């Protein structure tokens, strides 16, 4: 059994170019190493989405603690890869689109910066290997936030 400082997972071949990853907490996800088959995301797409998910959790949590009336948060990720093998990312950009009622741009900027510099383990780890940049936009909501 893994301690608090250790995560475990398994990845098993599921035929063709498909693999099933299972987290130590029992969750499963399908990977497809063939980007053209359309079965599932590639491992590099999963890495990109992991950075977005990790950062989004932080941004939403920080905004909620600041009593911002957020109704939606979407992050659009762009990953640039090198042309040679291994085709690692050379740059990742995260653009946060925050929607809500009277959401302060200063609060969003602070939340994005805190995630990028202090809280998002995935993004901060990736910054050791490549350029990771962030931007944001704030949009008014037409739907009342849930309490």
N, C-alpha and C positions, 0 to 999 in steps of 0.2 A: 504494500500500500504506500502511496506517495505521501510525503509530508507536505506542509504548507509551502515549502520552497521548491517543490518538485511537481511537475506535471507529467502525466503519462498518456500515451495514445498508441494506437496500432493502425497500420494501413495494410489492407489486404487486397490482392489482385482479384478483380471480379470479372475477368474475361475482357477480350478486346483491349481497348486502351483505358478501361475503367478501373477505378480503385475505390474502396470504401474505407474511409477514415473513421475510427471510433475513439472518442475521447475517453479519458479515464473516468469521467462522470457518466458515461453510458450513452452519449449522443453520437449519432452517425451522420456522415456527410459523404456525398459521392464526388469524386474527382474524375476528370477525363483528361488524359494527356494529349488527346487529339482535339485541337481547338476547332476543327472543321466538322466534327461529328454532331455537335449540338446536344450531347447527352448531359453534360454537367460542366461546371467551370473548371478551368485548368488550375494547377497548383499556383501559378503566378497570379491568376485572377483572384484566387482565394486569398493570397497574401495581400493584394491590393484591397480587397473587401475587408480583410481583418483590420487593416490600418483605419479604414473608414468607420467600421463598427466600434472599434476601441475609442477613437476620437469622438464619435457621436455620443457615446455614453457619457463621456466627460462633459461635452458642451451642453447637452440637455440637463444633466445633473447640476452643473454650475449655474445655469440660467434659472432653473427651478429654485435653487437655494437663494438666488438673488430676487426671487418673487417676480420674475419675468413671465408674462402670460404667453408662453410658447404653445402653439398648436401643431407645429410640424418642424422637423429638422431633417434635411436631406443633404448628404454630402456627395458631390460629384468628384470622382477620382480619375486622375490621368496619370498613367505610368509610362515613362519613356524607357525603352530597352535598348541596349547596345546591339550592334549588328553581328558581333562575333560570339562564338560559343565559349563559355556559358553566356546565355542571353539574359544577363542580370539587368535589373532596373538601374538606370543612371540617375533618374529623377522621378519623384512622385509629387503630385500636386493635389491637395485636398481643398475643394471649394464648398463651403457650408452655405446652404440656403435655409435661413431660419425664418419661419412664418409665425406671426402672433399678433397680439393686441398691444400697441404701444411698447414694443420691444425696443430697448435702447441699443443703438449701435455700439456704444462704449461697453455695455455689458457683453454683447456678442464678441467684440474684439478681445475683451479680457478673457472670456471663456475659451475662445479658440487659442489664444496665446498660452493660457494655463495648461490646456490639454497638450499643446505642442512642446512646451518647455518643461512640464513638471509631472503630468499624470498619465499620458497615454504610453504605456509600455511598448506597444508595437511601433508606433511612430518614432518614439525616442530611440529605440533599438535600430530602426532602419536608418535614422540620421547618422549613425556611425558608419554606414556603408555608402550613402548617397545623399543627394540634396533632396530635402523634403520641405515643400513650401505650402503655405496655407493662405486662403483668402475667404471672404464671406460676403453675403448680401442679406439684407433684412427686408421682408415683405409683409405688408399688412394682411391680417387674416379676416376672412368673412365668416368664420365659424367660431362660436363662443368656446373658449377653453373649458375643459372638464375640471371640476374641483377635486 
